[in-house]
Amino acid sequence: MRFNEKVAVVTGAGSGLGLLSAQQYAGEGAKVVLVDVNAQAIETAAEEIRQSGGEALAVPTDIRSYEAITQVVTRTVESYGRIDILANIAGGNPHRVCNCPGGFEEMSLEAMDWGIDVNFTGPIYFSRAVMPTMMQQKSGVIINLGSVGGVVGGSGAVIYGAAKSGLIGLTKSLALAGAPHGIRAVCVSPGPVLTREAMAGIKTPLGRAATPEEVTKFILYLSSEDAAMISGSNHLIDGARACGGYR
Ligand SMILES: NC(=O)c1ccc[n+]([C@@H]2O[C@H](COP(=O)([O-])OP(=O)(O)OC[C@H]3O[C@@H](n4cnc5c(N)ncnc54)[C@H](O)[C@@H]3O)[C@@H](O)[C@H]2O)c1
């Protein structure tokens, strides 16, 4: 129960890594605020957490809106009194999410904007919005979900890679800005993760994609007191994919 009495706000909590992280934070005692555009998914997940004896609040939110994010922060503080963890997990490659299968040269403006706004601007907005609360508490952890694409790039990830790369820089500066106030920031950059069957087809030197649990267990470790000296860093979980040599 590493997160007893802690409050975790998790974006992208409607599916995949965000959902599993929210469930695991709750399983270790945290009060969890689930944030996603998919209202039904987070309502269901929050209800399941409550049925298991945990505390959870679903707040349907589009993280592209700063106003909506400030409302999440206000509601969280009104409901639970504090914010110990912000896990910026919502994201995705706009080629897939916005159904733009062609190359970068064919990508629509709408898809480019979605890719930057959800993967990069949303985490900036959310980090900004929680900072005053965390500074007042003199503690807090911000987890940014990057990608190996933000470290090595990818021909099918021009916008996605740029946004995820930006998260690594955001994390470093947040760590410096937050350090005098007891706030840590870390970035986790997975290679392929089996939140979708298709990810099994993406190669790594270790010969497989990561399981979602292999990523979320590390997110929870970084969020915990065990990681009290880890801040400003980016952590690959990619089976050595960023080292190259797998083709
Ligand atoms: N799965 C992988 O292979 C992989 C690899 C590297 C990095 N990542 C990153 O991990 C994170 C989670 O990936 P996943 O596979 O669990 O994805 P997922 O698609 O299962 O979950 C993403 C969630 O974000 C939500 N979302 C989308 N737009 C939003 C918005 N505007 N506001 C609020 N919520 C929004 C979606 O509704 C969805 O529930 C993403 O940031 C992704 O880029 C995933």
The ligand as an SDF file (V2000), in Angstrom:
LIG
                    3D

 44 48  0  0  0  0  0  0  0  0999 V2000
    0.9050    1.2290  -26.5260 N   0  0  0  0  0  0  0  0  0  0  0  0
    2.1250    1.4820  -26.9380 C   0  0  0  0  0  0  0  0  0  0  0  0
    2.7470    0.6840  -27.6540 O   0  0  0  0  0  0  0  0  0  0  0  0
    2.8210    2.7510  -26.5200 C   0  0  0  0  0  0  0  0  0  0  0  0
    4.1900    2.8810  -26.7610 C   0  0  0  0  0  0  0  0  0  0  0  0
    4.8390    4.0510  -26.3830 C   0  0  0  0  0  0  0  0  0  0  0  0
    4.1290    5.0700  -25.7630 C   0  0  0  0  0  0  0  0  0  0  0  0
    2.7950    4.9220  -25.5490 N   0  0  0  0  0  0  0  0  0  0  0  0
    2.0790    6.0320  -24.9160 C   0  0  0  0  0  0  0  0  0  0  0  0
    1.4120    5.5570  -23.7770 O   0  0  0  0  0  0  0  0  0  0  0  0
    0.2160    6.2990  -23.5750 C   0  0  0  0  0  0  0  0  0  0  0  0
   -0.9690    5.3500  -23.4350 C   0  0  0  0  0  0  0  0  0  0  0  0
   -0.9800    4.4980  -24.5680 O   0  0  0  0  0  0  0  0  0  0  0  0
   -2.0910    3.3700  -24.6840 P   0  0  0  0  0  0  0  0  0  0  0  0
   -1.5600    2.3580  -25.6360 O   0  0  0  0  0  0  0  0  0  0  0  0
   -2.5380    2.9610  -23.3450 O   0  0  0  0  0  0  0  0  0  0  0  0
   -3.2250    4.2000  -25.4630 O   0  0  0  0  0  0  0  0  0  0  0  0
   -4.8180    4.0670  -25.4740 P   0  0  0  0  0  0  0  0  0  0  0  0
   -5.2360    4.5560  -26.8260 O   0  0  0  0  0  0  0  0  0  0  0  0
   -5.2530    2.7200  -25.0230 O   0  0  0  0  0  0  0  0  0  0  0  0
   -5.2460    5.1330  -24.3640 O   0  0  0  0  0  0  0  0  0  0  0  0
   -5.1900    6.5030  -24.5990 C   0  0  0  0  0  0  0  0  0  0  0  0
   -6.3370    7.1530  -23.8520 C   0  0  0  0  0  0  0  0  0  0  0  0
   -6.2350    8.5810  -24.0300 O   0  0  0  0  0  0  0  0  0  0  0  0
   -7.5420    9.0830  -24.1710 C   0  0  0  0  0  0  0  0  0  0  0  0
   -7.5330   10.3800  -24.8440 N   0  0  0  0  0  0  0  0  0  0  0  0
   -7.3350   10.6290  -26.1590 C   0  0  0  0  0  0  0  0  0  0  0  0
   -7.4620   11.9380  -26.4200 N   0  0  0  0  0  0  0  0  0  0  0  0
   -7.7240   12.5430  -25.2490 C   0  0  0  0  0  0  0  0  0  0  0  0
   -7.9780   13.8910  -24.8650 C   0  0  0  0  0  0  0  0  0  0  0  0
   -7.9730   14.8730  -25.7630 N   0  0  0  0  0  0  0  0  0  0  0  0
   -8.2410   14.1660  -23.5620 N   0  0  0  0  0  0  0  0  0  0  0  0
   -8.2770   13.1670  -22.6440 C   0  0  0  0  0  0  0  0  0  0  0  0
   -8.0460   11.8730  -22.9480 N   0  0  0  0  0  0  0  0  0  0  0  0
   -7.7830   11.5580  -24.2250 C   0  0  0  0  0  0  0  0  0  0  0  0
   -8.2610    8.0270  -24.9970 C   0  0  0  0  0  0  0  0  0  0  0  0
   -9.6740    8.1550  -24.9130 O   0  0  0  0  0  0  0  0  0  0  0  0
   -7.7200    6.7390  -24.3890 C   0  0  0  0  0  0  0  0  0  0  0  0
   -8.5420    6.2840  -23.3440 O   0  0  0  0  0  0  0  0  0  0  0  0
    0.1030    7.2670  -24.7630 C   0  0  0  0  0  0  0  0  0  0  0  0
    0.6150    8.5200  -24.3810 O   0  0  0  0  0  0  0  0  0  0  0  0
    0.9980    6.6140  -25.7950 C   0  0  0  0  0  0  0  0  0  0  0  0
    1.5060    7.5570  -26.7090 O   0  0  0  0  0  0  0  0  0  0  0  0
    2.1290    3.7850  -25.9000 C   0  0  0  0  0  0  0  0  0  0  0  0
  1  2  1  0
  2  3  2  0
  2  4  1  0
  4  5  1  0
  4 44  2  0
  5  6  2  0
  6  7  1  0
  7  8  2  0
  8  9  1  0
  8 44  1  0
  9 10  1  0
  9 42  1  0
 10 11  1  0
 11 12  1  0
 11 40  1  0
 12 13  1  0
 13 14  1  0
 14 15  2  0
 14 16  1  0
 14 17  1  0
 17 18  1  0
 18 19  2  0
 18 20  1  0
 18 21  1  0
 21 22  1  0
 22 23  1  0
 23 24  1  0
 23 38  1  0
 24 25  1  0
 25 26  1  0
 25 36  1  0
 26 27  1  0
 26 35  1  0
 27 28  2  0
 28 29  1  0
 29 30  1  0
 29 35  2  0
 30 31  1  0
 30 32  2  0
 32 33  1  0
 33 34  2  0
 34 35  1  0
 36 37  1  0
 36 38  1  0
 38 39  1  0
 40 41  1  0
 40 42  1  0
 42 43  1  0
M  CHG  2   8   1  16  -1
M  END
$$$$
